[in-house]
């Protein structure tokens, strides 16, 4: 590995690290936890639907 390619690899890895470190979390995480919570409340929701019919 030459010095020039080592510099470029280090530079790209530094940019990637900084982007990852300061990037705000996406809203997908909140959606995932909401779905997990919905799984646990699904039986109650099914009972409500059955009572309405």
mmCIF file of the N, C-alpha and C atoms, coordinates in Angstrom:
data_MODEL
# 
_entry.id   MODEL 
# 
loop_
_atom_site.group_PDB 
_atom_site.id 
_atom_site.type_symbol 
_atom_site.label_atom_id 
_atom_site.label_alt_id 
_atom_site.label_comp_id 
_atom_site.label_asym_id 
_atom_site.label_entity_id 
_atom_site.label_seq_id 
_atom_site.pdbx_PDB_ins_code 
_atom_site.Cartn_x 
_atom_site.Cartn_y 
_atom_site.Cartn_z 
_atom_site.occupancy 
_atom_site.B_iso_or_equiv 
_atom_site.pdbx_formal_charge 
_atom_site.auth_seq_id 
_atom_site.auth_comp_id 
_atom_site.auth_asym_id 
_atom_site.auth_atom_id 
_atom_site.pdbx_PDB_model_num 
ATOM 1   N N  . UNK A 1 1  ? 0.851   -1.165 0.000  1.00 0.00 ? 1  UNK A N  1 
ATOM 2   C CA . UNK A 1 1  ? 0.000   0.000  0.000  1.00 0.00 ? 1  UNK A CA 1 
ATOM 3   C C  . UNK A 1 1  ? 0.905   1.238  0.000  1.00 0.00 ? 1  UNK A C  1 
ATOM 4   N N  . UNK A 1 2  ? 0.669   2.109  -0.936 1.00 0.00 ? 2  UNK A N  1 
ATOM 5   C CA . UNK A 1 2  ? 1.478   3.317  -1.009 1.00 0.00 ? 2  UNK A CA 1 
ATOM 6   C C  . UNK A 1 2  ? 0.985   4.345  0.001  1.00 0.00 ? 2  UNK A C  1 
ATOM 7   N N  . UNK A 1 3  ? 1.799   5.358  0.215  1.00 0.00 ? 3  UNK A N  1 
ATOM 8   C CA . UNK A 1 3  ? 1.418   6.410  1.168  1.00 0.00 ? 3  UNK A CA 1 
ATOM 9   C C  . UNK A 1 3  ? 0.173   7.148  0.696  1.00 0.00 ? 3  UNK A C  1 
ATOM 10  N N  . UNK A 1 4  ? 0.067   7.348  -0.611 1.00 0.00 ? 4  UNK A N  1 
ATOM 11  C CA . UNK A 1 4  ? -1.076  8.075  -1.155 1.00 0.00 ? 4  UNK A CA 1 
ATOM 12  C C  . UNK A 1 4  ? -2.370  7.285  -0.956 1.00 0.00 ? 4  UNK A C  1 
ATOM 13  N N  . UNK A 1 5  ? -2.354  5.995  -1.240 1.00 0.00 ? 5  UNK A N  1 
ATOM 14  C CA . UNK A 1 5  ? -3.558  5.187  -1.064 1.00 0.00 ? 5  UNK A CA 1 
ATOM 15  C C  . UNK A 1 5  ? -3.891  5.021  0.412  1.00 0.00 ? 5  UNK A C  1 
ATOM 16  N N  . UNK A 1 6  ? -2.876  4.952  1.269  1.00 0.00 ? 6  UNK A N  1 
ATOM 17  C CA . UNK A 1 6  ? -3.119  4.876  2.706  1.00 0.00 ? 6  UNK A CA 1 
ATOM 18  C C  . UNK A 1 6  ? -3.787  6.159  3.197  1.00 0.00 ? 6  UNK A C  1 
ATOM 19  N N  . UNK A 1 7  ? -3.334  7.309  2.688  1.00 0.00 ? 7  UNK A N  1 
ATOM 20  C CA . UNK A 1 7  ? -3.936  8.585  3.058  1.00 0.00 ? 7  UNK A CA 1 
ATOM 21  C C  . UNK A 1 7  ? -5.395  8.623  2.637  1.00 0.00 ? 7  UNK A C  1 
ATOM 22  N N  . UNK A 1 8  ? -5.692  8.207  1.408  1.00 0.00 ? 8  UNK A N  1 
ATOM 23  C CA . UNK A 1 8  ? -7.072  8.220  0.926  1.00 0.00 ? 8  UNK A CA 1 
ATOM 24  C C  . UNK A 1 8  ? -7.954  7.267  1.732  1.00 0.00 ? 8  UNK A C  1 
ATOM 25  N N  . UNK A 1 9  ? -7.455  6.107  2.042  1.00 0.00 ? 9  UNK A N  1 
ATOM 26  C CA . UNK A 1 9  ? -8.231  5.147  2.827  1.00 0.00 ? 9  UNK A CA 1 
ATOM 27  C C  . UNK A 1 9  ? -8.505  5.695  4.219  1.00 0.00 ? 9  UNK A C  1 
ATOM 28  N N  . UNK A 1 10 ? -7.513  6.303  4.837  1.00 0.00 ? 10 UNK A N  1 
ATOM 29  C CA . UNK A 1 10 ? -7.683  6.884  6.163  1.00 0.00 ? 10 UNK A CA 1 
ATOM 30  C C  . UNK A 1 10 ? -8.665  8.050  6.123  1.00 0.00 ? 10 UNK A C  1 
ATOM 31  N N  . UNK A 1 11 ? -8.566  8.872  5.082  1.00 0.00 ? 11 UNK A N  1 
ATOM 32  C CA . UNK A 1 11 ? -9.460  10.012 4.931  1.00 0.00 ? 11 UNK A CA 1 
ATOM 33  C C  . UNK A 1 11 ? -10.912 9.550  4.769  1.00 0.00 ? 11 UNK A C  1 
ATOM 34  N N  . UNK A 1 12 ? -11.135 8.571  3.928  1.00 0.00 ? 12 UNK A N  1 
ATOM 35  C CA . UNK A 1 12 ? -12.494 8.066  3.695  1.00 0.00 ? 12 UNK A CA 1 
ATOM 36  C C  . UNK A 1 12 ? -13.058 7.425  4.957  1.00 0.00 ? 12 UNK A C  1 
ATOM 37  N N  . UNK A 1 13 ? -12.253 6.670  5.667  1.00 0.00 ? 13 UNK A N  1 
ATOM 38  C CA . UNK A 1 13 ? -12.714 6.049  6.911  1.00 0.00 ? 13 UNK A CA 1 
ATOM 39  C C  . UNK A 1 13 ? -13.029 7.113  7.962  1.00 0.00 ? 13 UNK A C  1 
ATOM 40  N N  . UNK A 1 14 ? -12.256 8.186  8.004  1.00 0.00 ? 14 UNK A N  1 
ATOM 41  C CA . UNK A 1 14 ? -12.521 9.265  8.960  1.00 0.00 ? 14 UNK A CA 1 
ATOM 42  C C  . UNK A 1 14 ? -13.836 9.959  8.647  1.00 0.00 ? 14 UNK A C  1 
ATOM 43  N N  . UNK A 1 15 ? -14.076 10.223 7.369  1.00 0.00 ? 15 UNK A N  1 
ATOM 44  C CA . UNK A 1 15 ? -15.335 10.846 6.967  1.00 0.00 ? 15 UNK A CA 1 
ATOM 45  C C  . UNK A 1 15 ? -16.514 9.934  7.319  1.00 0.00 ? 15 UNK A C  1 
ATOM 46  N N  . UNK A 1 16 ? -16.367 8.642  7.039  1.00 0.00 ? 16 UNK A N  1 
ATOM 47  C CA . UNK A 1 16 ? -17.440 7.691  7.348  1.00 0.00 ? 16 UNK A CA 1 
ATOM 48  C C  . UNK A 1 16 ? -17.698 7.637  8.852  1.00 0.00 ? 16 UNK A C  1 
ATOM 49  N N  . UNK A 1 17 ? -16.645 7.643  9.645  1.00 0.00 ? 17 UNK A N  1 
ATOM 50  C CA . UNK A 1 17 ? -16.807 7.609  11.099 1.00 0.00 ? 17 UNK A CA 1 
ATOM 51  C C  . UNK A 1 17 ? -17.513 8.860  11.593 1.00 0.00 ? 17 UNK A C  1 
ATOM 52  N N  . UNK A 1 18 ? -17.099 10.028 11.102 1.00 0.00 ? 18 UNK A N  1 
ATOM 53  C CA . UNK A 1 18 ? -17.721 11.278 11.538 1.00 0.00 ? 18 UNK A CA 1 
ATOM 54  C C  . UNK A 1 18 ? -19.182 11.338 11.125 1.00 0.00 ? 18 UNK A C  1 
ATOM 55  N N  . UNK A 1 19 ? -19.489 10.872 9.926  1.00 0.00 ? 19 UNK A N  1 
ATOM 56  C CA . UNK A 1 19 ? -20.878 10.851 9.480  1.00 0.00 ? 19 UNK A CA 1 
ATOM 57  C C  . UNK A 1 19 ? -21.711 9.943  10.375 1.00 0.00 ? 19 UNK A C  1 
ATOM 58  N N  . UNK A 1 20 ? -21.168 8.787  10.705 1.00 0.00 ? 20 UNK A N  1 
ATOM 59  C CA . UNK A 1 20 ? -21.886 7.839  11.565 1.00 0.00 ? 20 UNK A CA 1 
ATOM 60  C C  . UNK A 1 20 ? -22.041 8.393  12.984 1.00 0.00 ? 20 UNK A C  1 
ATOM 61  N N  . UNK A 1 21 ? -21.029 9.073  13.481 1.00 0.00 ? 21 UNK A N  1 
ATOM 62  C CA . UNK A 1 21 ? -21.059 9.569  14.856 1.00 0.00 ? 21 UNK A CA 1 
ATOM 63  C C  . UNK A 1 21 ? -22.045 10.723 15.037 1.00 0.00 ? 21 UNK A C  1 
ATOM 64  N N  . UNK A 1 22 ? -22.192 11.572 14.015 1.00 0.00 ? 22 UNK A N  1 
ATOM 65  C CA . UNK A 1 22 ? -23.020 12.761 14.167 1.00 0.00 ? 22 UNK A CA 1 
ATOM 66  C C  . UNK A 1 22 ? -24.334 12.705 13.398 1.00 0.00 ? 22 UNK A C  1 
ATOM 67  N N  . UNK A 1 23 ? -24.586 11.609 12.758 1.00 0.00 ? 23 UNK A N  1 
ATOM 68  C CA . UNK A 1 23 ? -25.825 11.461 12.003 1.00 0.00 ? 23 UNK A CA 1 
ATOM 69  C C  . UNK A 1 23 ? -26.969 11.218 12.973 1.00 0.00 ? 23 UNK A C  1 
ATOM 70  N N  . UNK A 1 24 ? -28.074 11.912 12.797 1.00 0.00 ? 24 UNK A N  1 
ATOM 71  C CA . UNK A 1 24 ? -29.212 11.733 13.697 1.00 0.00 ? 24 UNK A CA 1 
ATOM 72  C C  . UNK A 1 24 ? -29.896 10.400 13.402 1.00 0.00 ? 24 UNK A C  1 
ATOM 73  N N  . UNK A 1 25 ? -30.425 9.753  14.404 1.00 0.00 ? 25 UNK A N  1 
ATOM 74  C CA . UNK A 1 25 ? -31.086 8.467  14.181 1.00 0.00 ? 25 UNK A CA 1 
ATOM 75  C C  . UNK A 1 25 ? -32.337 8.639  13.324 1.00 0.00 ? 25 UNK A C  1 
ATOM 76  N N  . UNK A 1 26 ? -32.590 7.672  12.515 1.00 0.00 ? 26 UNK A N  1 
ATOM 77  C CA . UNK A 1 26 ? -33.756 7.757  11.637 1.00 0.00 ? 26 UNK A CA 1 
ATOM 78  C C  . UNK A 1 26 ? -35.037 7.446  12.410 1.00 0.00 ? 26 UNK A C  1 
ATOM 79  N N  . UNK A 1 27 ? -36.154 7.745  11.818 1.00 0.00 ? 27 UNK A N  1 
ATOM 80  C CA . UNK A 1 27 ? -37.436 7.497  12.465 1.00 0.00 ? 27 UNK A CA 1 
ATOM 81  C C  . UNK A 1 27 ? -37.820 6.026  12.398 1.00 0.00 ? 27 UNK A C  1 
ATOM 82  N N  . UNK A 1 28 ? -37.053 5.230  11.688 1.00 0.00 ? 28 UNK A N  1 
ATOM 83  C CA . UNK A 1 28 ? -37.363 3.806  11.573 1.00 0.00 ? 28 UNK A CA 1 
ATOM 84  C C  . UNK A 1 28 ? -37.279 3.111  12.933 1.00 0.00 ? 28 UNK A C  1 
ATOM 85  N N  . UNK A 1 29 ? -36.411 3.572  13.797 1.00 0.00 ? 29 UNK A N  1 
ATOM 86  C CA . UNK A 1 29 ? -36.281 2.947  15.109 1.00 0.00 ? 29 UNK A CA 1 
ATOM 87  C C  . UNK A 1 29 ? -37.572 3.105  15.911 1.00 0.00 ? 29 UNK A C  1 
ATOM 88  N N  . UNK A 1 30 ? -38.158 4.269  15.872 1.00 0.00 ? 30 UNK A N  1 
ATOM 89  C CA . UNK A 1 30 ? -39.408 4.491  16.600 1.00 0.00 ? 30 UNK A CA 1 
ATOM 90  C C  . UNK A 1 30 ? -40.509 3.628  16.010 1.00 0.00 ? 30 UNK A C  1 
ATOM 91  N N  . UNK A 1 31 ? -40.549 3.496  14.695 1.00 0.00 ? 31 UNK A N  1 
ATOM 92  C CA . UNK A 1 31 ? -41.552 2.658  14.058 1.00 0.00 ? 31 UNK A CA 1 
ATOM 93  C C  . UNK A 1 31 ? -41.405 1.205  14.462 1.00 0.00 ? 31 UNK A C  1 
ATOM 94  N N  . UNK A 1 32 ? -40.175 0.739  14.605 1.00 0.00 ? 32 UNK A N  1 
ATOM 95  C CA . UNK A 1 32 ? -39.934 -0.644 15.003 1.00 0.00 ? 32 UNK A CA 1 
ATOM 96  C C  . UNK A 1 32 ? -40.487 -0.898 16.400 1.00 0.00 ? 32 UNK A C  1 
ATOM 97  N N  . UNK A 1 33 ? -40.211 -0.012 17.348 1.00 0.00 ? 33 UNK A N  1 
ATOM 98  C CA . UNK A 1 33 ? -40.680 -0.211 18.708 1.00 0.00 ? 33 UNK A CA 1 
ATOM 99  C C  . UNK A 1 33 ? -42.194 -0.093 18.804 1.00 0.00 ? 33 UNK A C  1 
ATOM 100 N N  . UNK A 1 34 ? -42.772 0.774  17.984 1.00 0.00 ? 34 UNK A N  1 
ATOM 101 C CA . UNK A 1 34 ? -44.234 0.865  17.959 1.00 0.00 ? 34 UNK A CA 1 
ATOM 102 C C  . UNK A 1 34 ? -44.846 -0.435 17.465 1.00 0.00 ? 34 UNK A C  1 
ATOM 103 N N  . UNK A 1 35 ? -44.220 -1.043 16.475 1.00 0.00 ? 35 UNK A N  1 
ATOM 104 C CA . UNK A 1 35 ? -44.738 -2.317 15.954 1.00 0.00 ? 35 UNK A CA 1 
ATOM 105 C C  . UNK A 1 35 ? -44.619 -3.432 16.985 1.00 0.00 ? 35 UNK A C  1 
ATOM 106 N N  . UNK A 1 36 ? -43.512 -3.447 17.709 1.00 0.00 ? 36 UNK A N  1 
ATOM 107 C CA . UNK A 1 36 ? -43.343 -4.464 18.758 1.00 0.00 ? 36 UNK A CA 1 
ATOM 108 C C  . UNK A 1 36 ? -44.397 -4.267 19.834 1.00 0.00 ? 36 UNK A C  1 
ATOM 109 N N  . UNK A 1 37 ? -44.656 -3.017 20.189 1.00 0.00 ? 37 UNK A N  1 
ATOM 110 C CA . UNK A 1 37 ? -45.670 -2.724 21.197 1.00 0.00 ? 37 UNK A CA 1 
ATOM 111 C C  . UNK A 1 37 ? -47.052 -3.138 20.698 1.00 0.00 ? 37 UNK A C  1 
ATOM 112 N N  . UNK A 1 38 ? -47.317 -2.935 19.407 1.00 0.00 ? 38 UNK A N  1 
ATOM 113 C CA . UNK A 1 38 ? -48.592 -3.340 18.832 1.00 0.00 ? 38 UNK A CA 1 
ATOM 114 C C  . UNK A 1 38 ? -48.780 -4.854 18.861 1.00 0.00 ? 38 UNK A C  1 
ATOM 115 N N  . UNK A 1 39 ? -47.707 -5.595 18.731 1.00 0.00 ? 39 UNK A N  1 
ATOM 116 C CA . UNK A 1 39 ? -47.808 -7.057 18.778 1.00 0.00 ? 39 UNK A CA 1 
ATOM 117 C C  . UNK A 1 39 ? -48.341 -7.504 20.137 1.00 0.00 ? 39 UNK A C  1 
ATOM 118 N N  . UNK A 1 40 ? -47.871 -6.850 21.198 1.00 0.00 ? 40 UNK A N  1 
ATOM 119 C CA . UNK A 1 40 ? -48.309 -7.240 22.531 1.00 0.00 ? 40 UNK A CA 1 
ATOM 120 C C  . UNK A 1 40 ? -49.730 -6.779 22.845 1.00 0.00 ? 40 UNK A C  1 
ATOM 121 N N  . UNK A 1 41 ? -50.199 -5.737 22.168 1.00 0.00 ? 41 UNK A N  1 
ATOM 122 C CA . UNK A 1 41 ? -51.567 -5.267 22.405 1.00 0.00 ? 41 UNK A CA 1 
ATOM 123 C C  . UNK A 1 41 ? -52.543 -5.811 21.375 1.00 0.00 ? 41 UNK A C  1 
ATOM 124 N N  . UNK A 1 42 ? -52.082 -6.646 20.463 1.00 0.00 ? 42 UNK A N  1 
ATOM 125 C CA . UNK A 1 42 ? -52.944 -7.181 19.402 1.00 0.00 ? 42 UNK A CA 1 
ATOM 126 C C  . UNK A 1 42 ? -54.117 -7.998 19.953 1.00 0.00 ? 42 UNK A C  1 
ATOM 127 N N  . UNK A 1 43 ? -53.943 -8.864 20.943 1.00 0.00 ? 43 UNK A N  1 
ATOM 128 C CA . UNK A 1 43 ? -55.094 -9.618 21.448 1.00 0.00 ? 43 UNK A CA 1 
ATOM 129 C C  . UNK A 1 43 ? -56.218 -8.720 21.972 1.00 0.00 ? 43 UNK A C  1 
ATOM 130 N N  . UNK A 1 44 ? -55.856 -7.627 22.648 1.00 0.00 ? 44 UNK A N  1 
ATOM 131 C CA . UNK A 1 44 ? -56.881 -6.702 23.144 1.00 0.00 ? 44 UNK A CA 1 
ATOM 132 C C  . UNK A 1 44 ? -57.603 -6.025 21.987 1.00 0.00 ? 44 UNK A C  1 
ATOM 133 N N  . UNK A 1 45 ? -56.874 -5.673 20.949 1.00 0.00 ? 45 UNK A N  1 
ATOM 134 C CA . UNK A 1 45 ? -57.485 -5.030 19.787 1.00 0.00 ? 45 UNK A CA 1 
ATOM 135 C C  . UNK A 1 45 ? -58.413 -6.000 19.064 1.00 0.00 ? 45 UNK A C  1 
ATOM 136 N N  . UNK A 1 46 ? -58.024 -7.269 18.989 1.00 0.00 ? 46 UNK A N  1 
ATOM 137 C CA . UNK A 1 46 ? -58.886 -8.267 18.355 1.00 0.00 ? 46 UNK A CA 1 
ATOM 138 C C  . UNK A 1 46 ? -60.184 -8.428 19.132 1.00 0.00 ? 46 UNK A C  1 
ATOM 139 N N  . UNK A 1 47 ? -60.106 -8.414 20.445 1.00 0.00 ? 47 UNK A N  1 
ATOM 140 C CA . UNK A 1 47 ? -61.324 -8.518 21.266 1.00 0.00 ? 47 UNK A CA 1 
ATOM 141 C C  . UNK A 1 47 ? -62.248 -7.332 21.009 1.00 0.00 ? 47 UNK A C  1 
ATOM 142 N N  . UNK A 1 48 ? -61.665 -6.138 20.875 1.00 0.00 ? 48 UNK A N  1 
ATOM 143 C CA . UNK A 1 48 ? -62.483 -4.953 20.583 1.00 0.00 ? 48 UNK A CA 1 
ATOM 144 C C  . UNK A 1 48 ? -63.195 -5.088 19.240 1.00 0.00 ? 48 UNK A C  1 
ATOM 145 N N  . UNK A 1 49 ? -62.494 -5.587 18.241 1.00 0.00 ? 49 UNK A N  1 
ATOM 146 C CA . UNK A 1 49 ? -63.085 -5.740 16.911 1.00 0.00 ? 49 UNK A CA 1 
ATOM 147 C C  . UNK A 1 49 ? -64.199 -6.783 16.956 1.00 0.00 ? 49 UNK A C  1 
ATOM 148 N N  . UNK A 1 50 ? -63.973 -7.861 17.670 1.00 0.00 ? 50 UNK A N  1 
ATOM 149 C CA . UNK A 1 50 ? -64.994 -8.907 17.769 1.00 0.00 ? 50 UNK A CA 1 
ATOM 150 C C  . UNK A 1 50 ? -66.238 -8.413 18.477 1.00 0.00 ? 50 UNK A C  1 
ATOM 151 N N  . UNK A 1 51 ? -66.083 -7.546 19.470 1.00 0.00 ? 51 UNK A N  1 
ATOM 152 C CA . UNK A 1 51 ? -67.237 -7.003 20.188 1.00 0.00 ? 51 UNK A CA 1 
ATOM 153 C C  . UNK A 1 51 ? -68.057 -6.077 19.313 1.00 0.00 ? 51 UNK A C  1 
ATOM 154 N N  . UNK A 1 52 ? -67.429 -5.377 18.396 1.00 0.00 ? 52 UNK A N  1 
ATOM 155 C CA . UNK A 1 52 ? -68.132 -4.454 17.509 1.00 0.00 ? 52 UNK A CA 1 
ATOM 156 C C  . UNK A 1 52 ? -68.947 -5.186 16.453 1.00 0.00 ? 52 UNK A C  1 
ATOM 157 N N  . UNK A 1 53 ? -68.545 -6.383 16.106 1.00 0.00 ? 53 UNK A N  1 
ATOM 158 C CA . UNK A 1 53 ? -69.235 -7.123 15.028 1.00 0.00 ? 53 UNK A CA 1 
ATOM 159 C C  . UNK A 1 53 ? -70.438 -7.828 15.531 1.00 0.00 ? 53 UNK A C  1 
# 
